[in-house]
Amino acid sequence: MPEPIVARDLGYRYDRDWVFRHLDFRLPAACLTAILGPNGCGKSTLLAALSGIRTPVEGTVSRRETGLALVPQSLEPTLPFTGLDMVLLGRARSISLFSAPTATDYAAARDALARLEAAHLADRAFDVMSGGERQLVLIARALVSSSAVLLLDEPTAALDWHRQAHVLNLLRQLADDGLAVAFTTHAPQHALDFADQVLLMAEPERQLSGPPEDVLGEEALSKLYRIPVKRLRLPDSECSTAIPVLRGYCPLSRAVREDARPS
Amino acid sequence: MTSGMRGRTGACVLLVALLLSTLVSLSLGRFSIPLKTVAAILLEPLFDIPAFWSNTEAQVVWAVRFPRVALAAFVGAGLALAGASLQSLFRNPLADPQILGVSSGAALGGVVGILLAGTGWPTICGSFAGGIASLALVFWLAGGTGAGRGSAVMLVLAGLVVGAVGAAGIALVKYAADPDNQLPAIVFWLLGSLAAADKKSLYVTAPPILFSAALILGLRFHLSALAVGEEDARNLGVPVRTVRLLALGAAGLATAAAVAVSGVVGWVGLVVPHLVRLSFGANHRWFFLNTLLGGAGYLILVDTAARTLVAAEIPLGALTALLGAPIFAVLLRRLRGKTDA
């Protein structure tokens, strides 16, 4: 069976400098992929290119026609929609011109919100929701489209730990159900705990991909984020985690430390 | 309350309000008729009601007032729906038929009609031609309905250009017009009025507005999806170009039809959708229907005020602007309060 998305030798640039180049990426069905990289390395642009709303400057993306849903980081609608109104928009693909959502669509929308423990957001106004609540609604909107491919742009960025665990376990479950799921994140732990494969956008023309345990070594992560990163095996668990050493690398705190040092 | 229930409540409230404003409008005027009599006269063709009214009263209701009230309803519904769909298309709550330049294009066509052949049919045909031509010009300037990222901005800019051309053309026509006969007719028509309403103008206006309304109501869900964002809508699977083309055409046609019989009646397309959204939400199923009902009722009431408040008739366009601007100012302040919170 061909993979839902195959990108070959992909390149994108906004002006002269390449955001990324020579990028090869395959998104198989029943696979959860994490995409990691520092700010501005083109994670969102890559998702836009994979979904087809942006045309890559170089290379090709072939998509099997199975329906694809892209969850943006956030949205600022101009009209006062409720949470349920927003989720219903996810049904657009199956609602033909000159018709409107039916009772089935409404049921599916409520169901999707419930799957995210967000049923209480159905009748709240979207424009006054918090960032995390909006993310839940946007994920529900993608679920309701019954697409075979889900691309999520930092779906956990605004969520507390409970919600992060909920959303990541849901993504894992969707992949186990046969969907092709890819999400971007700034937390290597998400990739280590949940993903089948990881794409590390290390440099504009160099990417690493493979199983998270192999790709996300201490050296690779330290180089990627330009701070020391420790990999630790958790006690009483099969899992290992990645811990960033955050203190001491910002110019200001280094200066403070040097001042404090006895001369 | 869910947004669907809120929308349905709105439809019921606005329908009752529309019926009531129709009755009130038919009863008020220099020759006042009791509400009960008006209701009986209206229902007489359907039910077997013994006539307790005079022939004159029936004449006033059916021949004098009904065409005008119906015309006000069509023009109000058309302008409000055109405004609502443009607001969704441009993701801009301040969009309005005048933004596309269709209003001034139609107005230019109308005044050219008056200049060349006088009021009546020439005005109607002229404004239709002007409205459709300006819509085509806007499309051509903006580069068709290309799916480019800046196309909404391009359409607004093109509308600005066409609107400016229309305004300049109108100034030239006024300059060329005969100051004793034609100029007063042009100025009065431009102020906007339904005073000349008769069955003929109803036949001209109703079909295009009904057609546009059907199109816009049919596209209600997809217009909502477009309101969230063009790129987002495309990613959701909305046929963005088709929806935009159909909705723009419908909005332009409705505006041209309204201007053709009533002159430039501004602010309706801005005020009515806002009031509806504020009172009854932006539910996909109900919002556009509620806008239609609200627009019809609103213009009936304003037109009733225009012809009954003082002995002489107040120009309708002046009154909608007089009412619209303060209402809009209040809405703006409330909107600001909301974003501050």
Interface residues (C-beta under 8 A of the other chain):
Chain A: S51 I53 G67 L68 A69 L70 P72 L75 P77 T78 L79 P80 F81 T82 L84 D85 M86 L88 L89 G90 A92 R93 I95 L97 F98 S99 A100 P101 Y106 A122 D123 V128 S145
Chain B: M1 T2 S3 G4 Q87 S88 R91 N92 P93 G218 L219 R220 F221 H222 S224 A225 A227 V228 G229 E231 D232 A233 R234 N235 L236 G237 V238 P239 T242 V243 L246 R277 G281 A282 N283 H284 R285 K338 A341
